Amino acid sequence: MLTIIFSILAFQINPDFNLPFLISDNQINFYDHDLNLINELPIENFKEKTTDKLHLLLKNHELYFLGKLSGDVYKLDGNKIVRQDKTLDHRLNIASNIYLNNDTIFKYGGYGYWSQRDFIIYYDTPTHEWQIYKANYSDYQPEGMFEGLHFKTEKGIYFFGGYVVNKKNRIKTNPNKDVVYFDFETKKYSYLGKAFKDFDRLIYLIKDDKYMYFSNREELIQLDLHNNEIAYYDLPNKLWAF
């Protein structure tokens, strides 16, 4: 059973306010701000398409499910999940960073055939294909990564965490220590330095417009990538008793 809680623009109910929804088994349940159930949307082919290998994304008030292994793109159409793309099952961008910018779906990095991707691709809606996003490599070209994290701002996006392939033994992986920034206007990558935390050992919780939050079950960790700052807060033990 797949269960995801996410706060979205409630495209099936009222496009003027935010509501939480719950995806469970073969339907989507919508709730008010007091978490009272207000609507149910059964999905005919939900179990067939919605697995742990798909990523949830909201674009223009429509719910998309993106493959985490290849480039498959699905969209919720009425009460069915419908395939949108023409991509082959190439398995070349496994566990890439998936994000939305200016109503376009992007992927950065990803693993495939004993190496990681070091570039960005985007989903071209008119052709239903993924295309290489042209970047400016005049200053720096990243090594790439997979199973990593990202933090998007108005001007650019940060990539960090995850793993890279061990160059001396390609069946092994190493933690990715590089923090990379991509500027949307100049289309340039910048190397910001080494990460001060092993993010694979932390539990990622949530992010907002300014911070990302993690936990190591003893502390709440607040990461401010804009200012390269980190703050720690004590967590009560009872929080992890549920």
Short mmCIF file of the C-alpha atoms (twelve columns), coordinates in Angstrom:
data_MODEL
# 
_entry.id   MODEL 
# 
loop_
_atom_site.group_PDB 
_atom_site.id 
_atom_site.type_symbol 
_atom_site.label_atom_id 
_atom_site.label_alt_id 
_atom_site.label_comp_id 
_atom_site.label_asym_id 
_atom_site.label_seq_id 
_atom_site.Cartn_x 
_atom_site.Cartn_y 
_atom_site.Cartn_z 
_atom_site.pdbx_PDB_model_num 
ATOM 1   C CA . MET A 1   0.000   0.000  0.000   1 
ATOM 2   C CA . LEU A 2   1.288   3.449  -0.899  1 
ATOM 3   C CA . THR A 3   0.412   6.280  1.455   1 
ATOM 4   C CA . ILE A 4   1.522   9.859  0.810   1 
ATOM 5   C CA . ILE A 5   0.430   12.997 2.641   1 
ATOM 6   C CA . PHE A 6   1.115   16.230 0.800   1 
ATOM 7   C CA . SER A 7   -0.281  19.783 0.906   1 
ATOM 8   C CA . ILE A 8   -1.284  20.891 -2.591  1 
ATOM 9   C CA . LEU A 9   -3.533  23.249 -4.476  1 
ATOM 10  C CA . ALA A 10  -6.712  21.214 -4.411  1 
ATOM 11  C CA . PHE A 11  -7.335  21.008 -8.148  1 
ATOM 12  C CA . GLN A 12  -10.220 18.549 -7.782  1 
ATOM 13  C CA . ILE A 13  -12.133 20.638 -5.253  1 
ATOM 14  C CA . ASN A 14  -11.396 24.331 -5.138  1 
ATOM 15  C CA . PRO A 15  -8.454  25.954 -6.960  1 
ATOM 16  C CA . ASP A 16  -8.488  28.987 -4.655  1 
ATOM 17  C CA . PHE A 17  -7.057  27.470 -1.467  1 
ATOM 18  C CA . ASN A 18  -4.641  24.831 -0.234  1 
ATOM 19  C CA . LEU A 19  -5.852  21.510 1.126   1 
ATOM 20  C CA . PRO A 20  -4.082  18.325 2.244   1 
ATOM 21  C CA . PHE A 21  -4.716  15.026 0.514   1 
ATOM 22  C CA . LEU A 22  -3.959  11.400 1.279   1 
ATOM 23  C CA . ILE A 23  -3.164  8.763  -1.350  1 
ATOM 24  C CA . SER A 24  -3.926  5.262  -0.125  1 
ATOM 25  C CA . ASP A 25  -4.595  2.038  -2.021  1 
ATOM 26  C CA . ASN A 26  -6.788  2.954  -5.010  1 
ATOM 27  C CA . GLN A 27  -8.077  6.427  -4.192  1 
ATOM 28  C CA . ILE A 28  -7.218  9.996  -3.213  1 
ATOM 29  C CA . ASN A 29  -8.886  11.406 -0.094  1 
ATOM 30  C CA . PHE A 30  -9.135  15.191 0.323   1 
ATOM 31  C CA . TYR A 31  -9.346  16.861 3.742   1 
ATOM 32  C CA . ASP A 32  -10.071 20.315 5.124   1 
ATOM 33  C CA . HIS A 33  -7.585  22.165 7.317   1 
ATOM 34  C CA . ASP A 34  -8.915  20.328 10.385  1 
ATOM 35  C CA . LEU A 35  -8.230  17.021 8.586   1 
ATOM 36  C CA . ASN A 36  -11.915 16.188 8.157   1 
ATOM 37  C CA . LEU A 37  -12.576 14.105 5.037   1 
ATOM 38  C CA . ILE A 38  -14.450 16.201 2.460   1 
ATOM 39  C CA . ASN A 39  -14.066 14.279 -0.810  1 
ATOM 40  C CA . GLU A 40  -12.914 10.940 -2.243  1 
ATOM 41  C CA . LEU A 41  -11.573 10.290 -5.730  1 
ATOM 42  C CA . PRO A 42  -11.273 6.583  -6.639  1 
ATOM 43  C CA . ILE A 43  -8.575  5.781  -9.237  1 
ATOM 44  C CA . GLU A 44  -9.382  2.932  -11.628 1 
ATOM 45  C CA . ASN A 45  -5.784  1.853  -12.386 1 
ATOM 46  C CA . PHE A 46  -4.124  3.181  -9.235  1 
ATOM 47  C CA . LYS A 47  -2.442  -0.023 -8.016  1 
ATOM 48  C CA . GLU A 48  -1.095  -0.755 -11.473 1 
ATOM 49  C CA . LYS A 49  0.669   2.582  -11.946 1 
ATOM 50  C CA . THR A 50  1.369   4.049  -8.520  1 
ATOM 51  C CA . THR A 51  4.330   2.278  -6.933  1 
ATOM 52  C CA . ASP A 52  7.337   3.299  -4.865  1 
ATOM 53  C CA . LYS A 53  9.137   3.842  -8.192  1 
ATOM 54  C CA . LEU A 54  7.039   6.916  -9.036  1 
ATOM 55  C CA . HIS A 55  7.494   10.525 -7.915  1 
ATOM 56  C CA . LEU A 56  4.552   12.854 -7.202  1 
ATOM 57  C CA . LEU A 57  4.521   16.314 -8.801  1 
ATOM 58  C CA . LEU A 58  1.885   19.039 -9.136  1 
ATOM 59  C CA . LYS A 59  2.045   21.050 -12.366 1 
ATOM 60  C CA . ASN A 60  -0.559  23.643 -13.369 1 
ATOM 61  C CA . HIS A 61  -3.102  22.176 -10.940 1 
ATOM 62  C CA . GLU A 62  -2.621  18.696 -12.414 1 
ATOM 63  C CA . LEU A 63  -1.115  15.718 -10.616 1 
ATOM 64  C CA . TYR A 64  1.803   13.966 -12.343 1 
ATOM 65  C CA . PHE A 65  3.581   10.718 -11.480 1 
ATOM 66  C CA . LEU A 66  7.163   10.508 -12.760 1 
ATOM 67  C CA . GLY A 67  9.270   7.395  -13.018 1 
ATOM 68  C CA . LYS A 68  12.323  7.236  -10.768 1 
ATOM 69  C CA . LEU A 69  14.109  4.728  -13.026 1 
ATOM 70  C CA . SER A 70  13.631  6.063  -16.555 1 
ATOM 71  C CA . GLY A 71  11.678  8.906  -18.149 1 
ATOM 72  C CA . ASP A 72  8.120   7.643  -17.848 1 
ATOM 73  C CA . VAL A 73  5.565   10.404 -17.223 1 
ATOM 74  C CA . TYR A 74  1.976   9.787  -16.101 1 
ATOM 75  C CA . LYS A 75  -0.833  12.265 -15.421 1 
ATOM 76  C CA . LEU A 76  -4.053  11.982 -13.473 1 
ATOM 77  C CA . ASP A 77  -6.812  12.302 -16.074 1 
ATOM 78  C CA . GLY A 78  -10.264 12.119 -14.497 1 
ATOM 79  C CA . ASN A 79  -10.086 8.967  -12.415 1 
ATOM 80  C CA . LYS A 80  -7.282  7.283  -14.377 1 
ATOM 81  C CA . ILE A 81  -3.501  7.618  -14.449 1 
ATOM 82  C CA . VAL A 82  -2.529  7.984  -18.119 1 
ATOM 83  C CA . ARG A 83  0.931   7.630  -19.689 1 
ATOM 84  C CA . GLN A 84  2.053   10.871 -21.393 1 
ATOM 85  C CA . ASP A 85  5.580   10.292 -22.754 1 
ATOM 86  C CA . LYS A 86  7.213   8.169  -25.456 1 
ATOM 87  C CA . THR A 87  10.381  7.386  -23.496 1 
ATOM 88  C CA . LEU A 88  12.081  4.000  -23.680 1 
ATOM 89  C CA . ASP A 89  12.782  2.153  -20.443 1 
ATOM 90  C CA . HIS A 90  16.493  3.040  -20.554 1 
ATOM 91  C CA . ARG A 91  17.253  3.017  -16.782 1 
ATOM 92  C CA . LEU A 92  19.792  5.830  -17.224 1 
ATOM 93  C CA . ASN A 93  18.588  8.321  -14.637 1 
ATOM 94  C CA . ILE A 94  17.670  6.172  -11.661 1 
ATOM 95  C CA . ALA A 95  17.074  8.226  -8.499  1 
ATOM 96  C CA . SER A 96  17.668  11.577 -10.187 1 
ATOM 97  C CA . ASN A 97  16.597  14.912 -8.696  1 
ATOM 98  C CA . ILE A 98  13.152  15.790 -10.063 1 
ATOM 99  C CA . TYR A 99  11.948  19.379 -9.841  1 
ATOM 100 C CA . LEU A 100 9.619   21.897 -11.484 1 
ATOM 101 C CA . ASN A 101 10.675  25.326 -12.753 1 
ATOM 102 C CA . ASN A 102 8.500   27.724 -14.798 1 
ATOM 103 C CA . ASP A 103 5.976   24.928 -15.398 1 
ATOM 104 C CA . THR A 104 8.654   22.656 -16.900 1 
ATOM 105 C CA . ILE A 105 9.668   19.312 -15.382 1 
ATOM 106 C CA . PHE A 106 13.432  18.798 -14.966 1 
ATOM 107 C CA . LYS A 107 15.726  15.986 -13.853 1 
ATOM 108 C CA . TYR A 108 19.314  16.340 -12.708 1 
ATOM 109 C CA . GLY A 109 21.756  13.497 -12.192 1 
ATOM 110 C CA . GLY A 110 20.715  9.899  -11.775 1 
ATOM 111 C CA . TYR A 111 22.425  6.516  -11.940 1 
ATOM 112 C CA . GLY A 112 22.659  4.073  -14.829 1 
ATOM 113 C CA . TYR A 113 25.163  1.507  -16.085 1 
ATOM 114 C CA . TRP A 114 27.842  2.047  -13.430 1 
ATOM 115 C CA . SER A 115 27.995  5.838  -13.748 1 
ATOM 116 C CA . GLN A 116 26.034  8.911  -12.719 1 
ATOM 117 C CA . ARG A 117 24.593  11.644 -14.919 1 
ATOM 118 C CA . ASP A 118 26.163  15.092 -14.627 1 
ATOM 119 C CA . PHE A 119 23.616  17.110 -16.615 1 
ATOM 120 C CA . ILE A 120 20.012  18.334 -16.622 1 
ATOM 121 C CA . ILE A 121 17.220  17.070 -18.866 1 
ATOM 122 C CA . TYR A 122 13.696  18.455 -19.257 1 
ATOM 123 C CA . TYR A 123 10.357  17.060 -20.358 1 
ATOM 124 C CA . ASP A 124 9.303   18.661 -23.642 1 
ATOM 125 C CA . THR A 125 5.493   18.608 -23.560 1 
ATOM 126 C CA . PRO A 126 4.853   19.171 -27.319 1 
ATOM 127 C CA . THR A 127 7.037   16.197 -28.340 1 
ATOM 128 C CA . HIS A 128 6.381   14.089 -25.208 1 
ATOM 129 C CA . GLU A 129 10.139  13.432 -25.011 1 
ATOM 130 C CA . TRP A 130 12.995  14.271 -22.652 1 
ATOM 131 C CA . GLN A 131 15.611  16.678 -24.003 1 
ATOM 132 C CA . ILE A 132 19.078  17.786 -22.851 1 
ATOM 133 C CA . TYR A 133 18.949  21.175 -21.152 1 
ATOM 134 C CA . LYS A 134 21.702  23.374 -22.605 1 
ATOM 135 C CA . ALA A 135 23.951  24.611 -19.801 1 
ATOM 136 C CA . ASN A 136 27.008  26.862 -19.698 1 
ATOM 137 C CA . TYR A 137 30.043  24.839 -18.597 1 
ATOM 138 C CA . SER A 138 32.603  27.639 -19.076 1 
ATOM 139 C CA . ASP A 139 33.334  27.915 -15.338 1 
ATOM 140 C CA . TYR A 140 32.626  24.488 -13.861 1 
ATOM 141 C CA . GLN A 141 31.147  21.093 -14.716 1 
ATOM 142 C CA . PRO A 142 29.780  18.994 -11.840 1 
ATOM 143 C CA . GLU A 143 30.542  15.326 -11.306 1 
ATOM 144 C CA . GLY A 144 26.855  14.495 -10.967 1 
ATOM 145 C CA . MET A 145 25.102  12.402 -8.325  1 
ATOM 146 C CA . PHE A 146 22.091  10.196 -7.584  1 
ATOM 147 C CA . GLU A 147 19.739  9.626  -4.639  1 
ATOM 148 C CA . GLY A 148 20.565  13.188 -3.638  1 
ATOM 149 C CA . LEU A 149 18.688  16.232 -2.417  1 
ATOM 150 C CA . HIS A 150 17.927  19.604 -3.931  1 
ATOM 151 C CA . PHE A 151 16.705  22.988 -2.775  1 
ATOM 152 C CA . LYS A 152 15.189  25.338 -5.351  1 
ATOM 153 C CA . THR A 153 14.976  29.109 -5.055  1 
ATOM 154 C CA . GLU A 154 13.683  31.786 -7.414  1 
ATOM 155 C CA . LYS A 155 17.128  32.281 -8.944  1 
ATOM 156 C CA . GLY A 156 18.615  28.807 -8.931  1 
ATOM 157 C CA . ILE A 157 18.825  25.365 -7.398  1 
ATOM 158 C CA . TYR A 158 21.222  23.599 -5.016  1 
ATOM 159 C CA . PHE A 159 22.176  19.924 -5.462  1 
ATOM 160 C CA . PHE A 160 23.845  17.973 -2.657  1 
ATOM 161 C CA . GLY A 161 23.921  14.684 -0.774  1 
ATOM 162 C CA . GLY A 162 23.372  11.309 -2.380  1 
ATOM 163 C CA . TYR A 163 26.083  9.191  -3.967  1 
ATOM 164 C CA . VAL A 164 28.605  8.966  -6.789  1 
ATOM 165 C CA . VAL A 165 30.139  5.908  -8.405  1 
ATOM 166 C CA . ASN A 166 33.566  4.900  -7.129  1 
ATOM 167 C CA . LYS A 167 35.862  5.540  -10.102 1 
ATOM 168 C CA . LYS A 168 38.284  2.775  -9.071  1 
ATOM 169 C CA . ASN A 169 35.564  0.181  -8.560  1 
ATOM 170 C CA . ARG A 170 32.366  1.027  -10.405 1 
ATOM 171 C CA . ILE A 171 30.233  -1.543 -8.613  1 
ATOM 172 C CA . LYS A 172 30.749  0.488  -5.428  1 
ATOM 173 C CA . THR A 173 29.487  3.940  -4.491  1 
ATOM 174 C CA . ASN A 174 30.802  6.806  -2.370  1 
ATOM 175 C CA . PRO A 175 28.825  9.500  -0.547  1 
ATOM 176 C CA . ASN A 176 28.615  12.677 -2.601  1 
ATOM 177 C CA . LYS A 177 30.252  15.506 -0.646  1 
ATOM 178 C CA . ASP A 178 29.979  18.235 -3.298  1 
ATOM 179 C CA . VAL A 179 27.455  21.046 -2.974  1 
ATOM 180 C CA . VAL A 180 26.596  22.397 -6.433  1 
ATOM 181 C CA . TYR A 181 24.513  25.417 -7.408  1 
ATOM 182 C CA . PHE A 182 22.878  25.952 -10.808 1 
ATOM 183 C CA . ASP A 183 21.896  29.492 -11.795 1 
ATOM 184 C CA . PHE A 184 18.692  29.670 -13.859 1 
ATOM 185 C CA . GLU A 185 19.629  32.926 -15.606 1 
ATOM 186 C CA . THR A 186 23.269  32.261 -16.558 1 
ATOM 187 C CA . LYS A 187 22.740  28.485 -16.847 1 
ATOM 188 C CA . LYS A 188 26.068  28.020 -15.056 1 
ATOM 189 C CA . TYR A 189 27.013  25.525 -12.375 1 
ATOM 190 C CA . SER A 190 29.008  26.655 -9.342  1 
ATOM 191 C CA . TYR A 191 30.946  24.498 -6.901  1 
ATOM 192 C CA . LEU A 192 30.157  25.700 -3.368  1 
ATOM 193 C CA . GLY A 193 32.360  23.294 -1.399  1 
ATOM 194 C CA . LYS A 194 32.034  20.111 0.609   1 
ATOM 195 C CA . ALA A 195 28.933  19.271 2.649   1 
ATOM 196 C CA . PHE A 196 29.348  19.570 6.398   1 
ATOM 197 C CA . LYS A 197 26.957  16.676 7.042   1 
ATOM 198 C CA . ASP A 198 26.510  13.086 5.862   1 
ATOM 199 C CA . PHE A 199 22.964  13.529 4.663   1 
ATOM 200 C CA . ASP A 200 22.468  9.808  4.069   1 
ATOM 201 C CA . ARG A 201 22.614  9.382  7.859   1 
ATOM 202 C CA . LEU A 202 19.876  11.946 8.468   1 
ATOM 203 C CA . ILE A 203 16.114  11.670 8.137   1 
ATOM 204 C CA . TYR A 204 14.807  14.255 5.694   1 
ATOM 205 C CA . LEU A 205 11.598  15.824 7.006   1 
ATOM 206 C CA . ILE A 206 10.385  18.831 5.017   1 
ATOM 207 C CA . LYS A 207 11.417  22.080 3.345   1 
ATOM 208 C CA . ASP A 208 9.885   25.511 2.919   1 
ATOM 209 C CA . ASP A 209 10.916  28.621 0.987   1 
ATOM 210 C CA . LYS A 210 13.943  29.233 3.208   1 
ATOM 211 C CA . TYR A 211 14.991  26.120 5.119   1 
ATOM 212 C CA . MET A 212 15.311  22.348 4.887   1 
ATOM 213 C CA . TYR A 213 14.694  20.260 7.993   1 
ATOM 214 C CA . PHE A 214 16.321  16.965 8.985   1 
ATOM 215 C CA . SER A 215 16.525  14.819 12.080  1 
ATOM 216 C CA . ASN A 216 18.937  12.300 13.552  1 
ATOM 217 C CA . ARG A 217 16.238  11.186 16.038  1 
ATOM 218 C CA . GLU A 218 17.885  13.286 18.746  1 
ATOM 219 C CA . GLU A 219 17.925  16.723 17.146  1 
ATOM 220 C CA . LEU A 220 15.954  18.753 14.661  1 
ATOM 221 C CA . ILE A 221 18.413  20.158 12.120  1 
ATOM 222 C CA . GLN A 222 17.568  23.340 10.232  1 
ATOM 223 C CA . LEU A 223 19.619  23.899 7.073   1 
ATOM 224 C CA . ASP A 224 19.866  27.372 5.522   1 
ATOM 225 C CA . LEU A 225 21.567  26.932 2.154   1 
ATOM 226 C CA . HIS A 226 21.267  30.620 1.252   1 
ATOM 227 C CA . ASN A 227 23.564  31.657 4.077   1 
ATOM 228 C CA . ASN A 228 25.442  28.366 4.558   1 
ATOM 229 C CA . GLU A 229 24.173  28.044 8.119   1 
ATOM 230 C CA . ILE A 230 22.885  25.160 10.203  1 
ATOM 231 C CA . ALA A 231 20.942  25.209 13.469  1 
ATOM 232 C CA . TYR A 232 20.178  22.409 15.928  1 
ATOM 233 C CA . TYR A 233 17.109  22.003 18.144  1 
ATOM 234 C CA . ASP A 234 16.432  19.396 20.806  1 
ATOM 235 C CA . LEU A 235 13.679  16.880 20.130  1 
ATOM 236 C CA . PRO A 236 11.630  15.245 22.912  1 
ATOM 237 C CA . ASN A 237 12.097  11.475 23.034  1 
ATOM 238 C CA . LYS A 238 8.324   10.983 22.992  1 
ATOM 239 C CA . LEU A 239 8.219   12.274 19.426  1 
ATOM 240 C CA . TRP A 240 9.781   8.994  18.222  1 
ATOM 241 C CA . ALA A 241 7.630   6.738  20.416  1 
ATOM 242 C CA . PHE A 242 4.777   6.520  17.878  1 
# 
